[in-house]
Amino acid sequence: MDRVKIKIRCNLCGEKFVLRGKREQDRIETGFKQCLCSNTDDFEIEEQHG
């Protein structure tokens, strides 16, 4: 289980979030559920290195 930094951008309102998560096999769990605009599905997710 590795700790990783994730950048999430909402494709509806443009809000950005930077979170830390845990990599478990092929998934990354951050606990993120929805954007401030109530969007739960339409995100751009990028893993940050360094």
N, C-alpha and C positions, 0 to 999 in steps of 0.2 A: 504494500500500500504506500504510494508516493503522494506527497503534497504538491499541488500544482496551482499556478495562478491562471485565472480564466477572465477574459474580457468579453462581456455580453453587451450587445447593442440591440435595442428594440427597433424593429423595422417599421413600426407604426408611428411612434413619437420621437425617436432618435435618442432617447435617454441611454446613458452608458453606465455600466456597472463593472467594477473590477473586484473579483471574489477569489478566495482561496478555496480549493476543494481537494478531495481525495480521489486518486485514481485507483479503481478496483477493476482489474482485468481490462475490458474494453469500454468501461463507463467512467465518467467523472461526476462525482456527487458533490454539489455545492450547497444544496438546500434551497436554491433559488426556485421560486414558484411562479411569480408573475411580476410584470412591470408596474410602475405607478399608474399607468393608463389602463390597467386591468388586462393587458395582453398576456395570454398564457402560451401562445404557440409560435409567433412569428419573430424569431431572434436570429441574429448573426453571432455565432459563438467562436471565439478564437483562443487557443491555448498560448500563453505567453511564456517565453523562455528567458531565463537569466535573471 
